[in-house]
């Protein structure tokens, strides 16, 4: 499936913002609706649903991101960090916590931004992974 790169980037930002609202405890819609939207967005962005993404190793996901334009990597890393953080908080799987921490760290390294909320999440995840 060939998609407009700008369209895909808008989808990534939309998903990132929706996850951010959920992580901050400010959902605008029911969680059920968000889950349906997330699966739809994941299929549009990666051509796979969350279960397929979750089954991949961190290294495989990083390779998928590296195949995208380098200027967009930061958006992918933030979105993946939020995605795995959300699923970690709802399901409690340490694998999701580890992936969230990795993608948040890659986001900070790639963006060069000082993002205190992301740093706080990394610290939360580190304490959970000990």
FENBEL-V973884 format. One line per field, one symbol per residue. phi: phi as a letter, one per 20 degrees, with the letter a starting at -180 (. if undefined). Layout:
BEGIN
phi = ???
END
This chain:
BEGIN
phi = .ecffffffffffffgfffgfffemcfecfffffgfffffffffedmbefgffffefgfffffffffefffeggfffffffffffgfffedmefffffffgfffffffffemeedggffffffffgffef
END
